[in-house]
Amino acid sequence: MQKRKIMHSFLVIALFLSLFSCTKEIDFEQADDFEISPVIESSLVFFDESASSFLANGTEIISIKDSIGIEVFNNDFVIDNLIKADFVFEATNSINKAFQIQVDFINDVDQQVHSFTLQALASTNGSDLLSNHVEVFEGDELEALKNTSKLIFTLSLLPGGTINPTTPGRIKLKSKAIFYLNIGDSI
């Protein structure tokens, strides 16, 4: 009987304390201020060719062109949340001939909306010469990027020494895109 009375008293005190204890109101409006800012990196293009790859039937190929379709900007989520983008290029040249790479951004109606060029100097002694370029997309350039549906890459050999089947060296290109998103009210 004594145990029951003690247990009953304990429950009454615990209930009393829980009803009148200090609590802070929960502010569910804080969820409206939620924001995350992920950074996403994606490979764009990779190229690694020997000097002799720029010959066709013994004749030097002046330029090589290739294109890739870009579908990421067909997504409203990306269009609404992309706040900045960087395209990072690294070219390595060990050929005794300079070259340039032009990157054209084309929209759905085949109009060029943006373009830039990266130049790589000739390597006079066969050692690797690095050339870097970062194209930053903010403001109007970012809007042009969001309208892009295709990238065209044109590698052009510049005037200088001639290439033959025994010319040493390589041309390498690697690139990536870095996308900066700000996700808030849209989630």
C-alpha positions as CSV (number, residue, x, y, z in Angstrom):
1,M,0.0,0.0,0.0
2,Q,2.8,2.3,0.9
3,K,4.5,1.6,-2.5
4,R,1.4,2.4,-4.3
5,K,1.0,5.7,-2.5
6,I,4.7,6.6,-3.3
7,M,4.2,5.6,-7.0
8,H,1.0,7.6,-7.3
9,S,2.7,10.7,-5.7
10,F,5.7,10.3,-8.1
11,L,3.4,10.2,-11.2
12,V,1.4,13.2,-10.0
13,I,4.6,15.2,-9.5
14,A,6.0,14.1,-12.9
15,L,2.8,15.0,-14.7
16,F,2.7,18.4,-12.9
17,L,6.3,19.2,-13.9
18,S,5.8,18.2,-17.5
19,L,2.7,20.4,-17.8
20,F,4.3,23.4,-16.3
21,S,7.9,23.1,-17.5
22,C,9.5,25.7,-19.7
23,T,9.3,25.0,-23.4
24,K,10.2,27.1,-26.4
25,E,7.7,27.4,-29.2
26,I,8.7,25.7,-32.4
27,D,9.0,28.0,-35.3
28,F,8.0,26.1,-38.4
29,E,8.5,29.2,-40.5
30,Q,12.3,28.5,-40.3
31,A,11.8,25.9,-43.0
32,D,11.0,28.7,-45.4
33,D,14.5,30.1,-44.9
34,F,16.2,26.8,-45.7
35,E,19.0,27.1,-48.3
36,I,21.7,24.9,-49.6
37,S,24.4,25.7,-52.1
38,P,25.9,22.6,-53.7
39,V,28.8,22.7,-56.1
40,I,28.8,20.1,-58.8
41,E,31.7,19.2,-61.1
42,S,31.4,17.3,-64.4
43,S,34.0,16.3,-67.0
44,L,33.5,18.1,-70.3
45,V,36.0,16.8,-72.9
46,F,39.2,14.8,-72.8
47,F,41.7,14.7,-75.7
48,D,45.1,13.0,-75.9
49,E,46.7,12.6,-79.4
50,S,50.2,12.2,-80.7
51,A,51.6,14.6,-83.3
52,S,51.1,12.1,-86.1
53,S,47.4,12.1,-85.4
54,F,47.3,15.5,-87.1
55,L,48.3,13.9,-90.5
56,A,45.9,12.5,-93.1
57,N,47.7,10.7,-96.0
58,G,50.9,12.6,-95.1
59,T,49.2,16.0,-95.2
60,E,48.9,18.1,-92.1
61,I,45.3,18.5,-90.8
62,I,44.9,22.2,-90.0
63,S,41.8,21.9,-87.7
64,I,39.6,19.3,-86.1
65,K,36.0,20.0,-85.0
66,D,33.7,18.0,-82.7
67,S,30.5,18.8,-80.9
68,I,28.5,17.5,-78.0
69,G,24.9,18.0,-77.1
70,I,24.1,19.6,-73.8
71,E,20.8,18.6,-72.2
72,V,21.3,19.8,-68.6
73,F,19.7,23.1,-69.4
74,N,16.5,21.5,-70.5
75,N,15.7,21.0,-66.8
76,D,13.8,23.9,-65.0
77,F,15.4,23.0,-61.7
78,V,18.9,23.7,-63.1
79,I,17.8,26.8,-64.9
80,D,16.1,28.2,-61.8
81,N,18.9,27.4,-59.3
82,L,22.2,27.8,-61.3
83,I,23.9,31.0,-60.0
84,K,27.3,30.6,-61.5
85,A,29.4,28.2,-63.7
86,D,33.1,27.8,-64.4
87,F,34.5,25.9,-67.4
88,V,38.1,24.9,-66.6
89,F,40.5,23.9,-69.4
90,E,44.0,22.5,-69.2
91,A,46.0,22.0,-72.4
92,T,49.4,20.3,-72.5
93,N,51.5,20.7,-75.6
94,S,54.8,18.9,-76.3
95,I,54.7,19.4,-80.1
96,N,56.8,22.1,-81.7
97,K,53.7,23.8,-83.0
98,A,51.2,26.1,-81.3
99,F,47.5,25.5,-81.4
100,Q,44.3,27.0,-80.3
101,I,41.0,25.6,-79.1
102,Q,37.8,27.6,-79.8
103,V,34.7,26.6,-77.8
104,D,31.4,27.8,-79.3
105,F,28.1,27.7,-77.3
106,I,25.1,27.1,-79.6
107,N,21.4,27.4,-78.8
108,D,18.4,25.4,-80.1
109,V,18.2,27.5,-83.3
110,D,21.9,27.0,-84.1
111,Q,22.9,30.5,-83.2
112,Q,26.2,31.1,-81.3
113,V,25.4,32.6,-77.9
114,H,28.9,32.6,-76.5
115,S,32.5,31.7,-77.5
116,F,36.0,31.7,-76.2
117,T,39.5,30.7,-77.3
118,L,42.4,28.9,-75.4
119,Q,45.9,29.2,-76.9
120,A,48.7,26.8,-76.3
121,L,52.3,27.8,-77.2
122,A,54.6,25.5,-79.2
123,S,57.1,23.4,-77.2
124,T,60.5,24.1,-78.7
125,N,62.3,21.4,-76.7
126,G,59.6,18.6,-76.5
127,S,58.8,19.3,-72.9
128,D,55.2,19.7,-71.7
129,L,53.9,23.3,-71.8
130,L,50.7,23.8,-69.8
131,S,48.1,26.4,-70.7
132,N,45.1,27.0,-68.5
133,H,41.9,28.8,-69.0
134,V,38.8,29.4,-66.8
135,E,35.7,30.8,-68.4
136,V,33.4,32.2,-65.8
137,F,29.7,32.4,-66.4
138,E,27.8,35.0,-64.3
139,G,25.1,37.6,-65.3
140,D,24.5,37.8,-69.1
141,E,27.1,35.0,-69.8
142,L,25.2,32.7,-67.4
143,E,22.0,33.4,-69.3
144,A,23.7,32.6,-72.5
145,L,25.0,29.3,-71.0
146,K,21.5,28.4,-69.9
147,N,20.3,28.8,-73.5
148,T,23.1,26.4,-74.8
149,S,22.1,23.1,-76.3
150,K,25.4,22.3,-78.0
151,L,29.1,22.9,-77.6
152,I,31.4,22.9,-80.6
153,F,35.1,22.4,-80.0
154,T,37.5,23.4,-82.8
155,L,41.2,22.6,-82.4
156,S,43.4,24.5,-84.9
157,L,47.1,24.1,-85.5
158,L,48.7,27.5,-85.8
159,P,51.4,28.4,-88.4
160,G,54.9,27.2,-87.4
161,G,57.0,24.0,-87.8
162,T,55.6,21.2,-89.9
163,I,54.3,17.9,-88.6
164,N,55.4,14.7,-90.2
165,P,55.0,11.0,-89.2
166,T,58.1,11.2,-87.0
167,T,57.3,14.4,-85.2
168,P,57.5,13.8,-81.4
169,G,55.1,15.1,-78.8
170,R,51.5,15.1,-77.9
171,I,48.6,17.4,-77.4
172,K,46.4,16.8,-74.4
173,L,43.3,18.6,-73.3
174,K,41.1,18.0,-70.3
175,S,38.3,20.1,-69.1
176,K,35.5,20.2,-66.5
177,A,32.5,22.3,-65.7
178,I,31.8,23.5,-62.2
179,F,28.2,24.4,-61.5
180,Y,27.3,26.5,-58.4
181,L,23.6,26.1,-57.3
182,N,21.6,27.9,-54.7
183,I,18.6,25.9,-53.7
184,G,16.1,27.6,-51.5
185,D,12.5,28.6,-52.0
186,S,12.1,26.3,-55.0
187,I,12.4,23.0,-53.1
